[in-house]
Amino acid sequence: PALSVDLIERAAVMTECARHSLRLPENAHLEGRARVIEADVALAGNQRRAAGLIDFSYDYVIMNPPFNAGRDRQTPDPLKAEAHAMEIDDLFERWLRTASAILKPSGQVSIIARPESLSDILVALGKRFGGVEITPVCPRGGVDAIRILVTAIKGSRARLSLRDRIVVHGGPGNGFSDLMKQLNNGHAAWPRRGKTRPSA
């Protein structure tokens, strides 16, 4: 009940959509607990702080960066294109630099991305984070992962671990697996296996 959330979005249109959603009667219980910040996560230093992303402010940061490379085929919708495509080569470095800056000591970052981004993510995590846990997300059993979920702890020196996969669809149709149904409905979580505080 004491949880509070900041939603950070660069696009003004999407920022207003999020604020509108929070004003709906169905979300009245979130009043005072959720706010929207219009800011570019890639900002650094004083520019980042001026945008409202303050150092050592958060216990947990969840990141959902663009999945597509700038050279990939783009949607004609400019808003969707901005959300889906990376405009800069060092996106993960910039985003995780910000995550490290705004997290409290021992804070956790989680990021979902394509598997081919793993090496860039690990480099960007660098010495800022440790205790990295990688979870493959597979559309079905026997099929390669289409996403990876990476979590890490600020300041930890724990070793990297590769976790069991999450399978999205179960059975012959397009229905979700039992685990995915529970995750989608908020009846289950995917907690870390390792410590959430830095090693001594």
C-alpha positions, -999 to 999 in steps of 0.1 A, spaced: 0 0 0 29 24 6 44 18 -29 47 49 -51 56 49 -88 71 75 -112 63 68 -149 90 84 -171 82 91 -208 99 113 -234 70 118 -259 46 145 -249 16 128 -264 23 96 -245 29 115 -213 -5 131 -216 -21 97 -223 -6 83 -191 -18 113 -171 -53 110 -185 -53 73 -176 -43 81 -140 -72 106 -138 -98 79 -147 -122 70 -118 -109 34 -121 -75 46 -110 -86 69 -82 -68 45 -57 -35 56 -73 -39 92 -65 -9 105 -47 10 73 -54 17 76 -92 30 105 -112 42 110 -147 75 127 -156 82 139 -191 119 134 -195 145 118 -217 161 89 -198 193 94 -219 200 128 -203 230 131 -180 241 152 -151 224 186 -145 201 182 -175 188 149 -161 183 163 -126 166 194 -140 142 171 -158 132 155 -124 154 124 -124 171 130 -91 201 111 -78 195 83 -53 157 86 -54 145 51 -63 146 16 -49 137 -1 -82 140 9 -118 122 -9 -146 132 -2 -182 115 -10 -215 138 5 -242 131 4 -279 137 -31 -293 145 -23 -330 177 -10 -344 175 23 -364 183 4 -396 153 -20 -392 121 -15 -412 101 12 -395 64 18 -390 50 48 -409 35 61 -376 62 85 -362 51 80 -326 53 42 -329 86 45 -347 101 66 -319 89 41 -293 101 10 -312 135 21 -327 168 30 -311 181 63 -324 215 61 -307 241 33 -307 249 37 -270 213 36 -258 219 9 -231 249 28 -218 229 60 -214 198 44 -200 217 22 -175 239 52 -165 207 70 -156 194 39 -137 226 38 -117 224 75 -109 188 76 -97 189 43 -78 197 41 -41 225 19 -30 215 -18 -34 186 -7 -57 175 -31 -84 172 -25 -122 152 -47 -145 153 -43 -183 136 -63 -211 153 -65 -245 160 -86 -275 186 -114 -270 210 -98 -294 213 -68 -271 227 -89 -242 263 -80 -248 256 -43 -250 236 -45 -218 263 -64 -199 289 -38 -210 266 -10 -199 260 -26 -165 298 -27 -161 310 -21 -126 279 -2 -117 258 -33 -111 264 -69 -102 244 -100 -93 231 -100 -129 202 -125 -135 192 -133 -171 159 -149 -179 151 -160 -215 115 -154 -226 104 -180 -252 72 -179 -272 68 -217 -269 87 -247 -256 114 -258 -279 116 -223 -295 145 -198 -291 140 -168 -269 126 -137 -284 133 -115 -254 155 -115 -223 147 -102 -189 179 -89 -171 179 -78 -135 209 -65 -115 217 -49 -82 235 -15 -79 269 -20 -62 267 -58 -60 297 -80 -67 277 -112 -69 282 -134 -100 260 -136 -131 234 -163 -132 213 -177 -161 178 -186 -149 151 -209 -162 131 -196 -191 96 -181 -191 74 -197 -218 47 -173 -231 22 -196 -249 11 -231 -238 -7 -257 -258 -14 -257 -296 -32 -223 -298 -22 -188 -289 -34 -190 -253 -10 -181 -225 9 -206 -204 -3 -210 -168 26 -190 -155 21 -162 -181 -16 -160 -171 -6 -156 -135 20 -130 -143 -4 -110 -165 -31 -110 -139 -8 -100 -110 -13 -134 -93 24 -143 -96 57 -125 -97 92 -133 -110 114 -124 -80 152 -126 -80 169 -157 -68 200 -140 -55 207 -114 -28 193 -80 -32 221 -63 -14 258 -59 -23 282 -85 -11 304 -75 19 
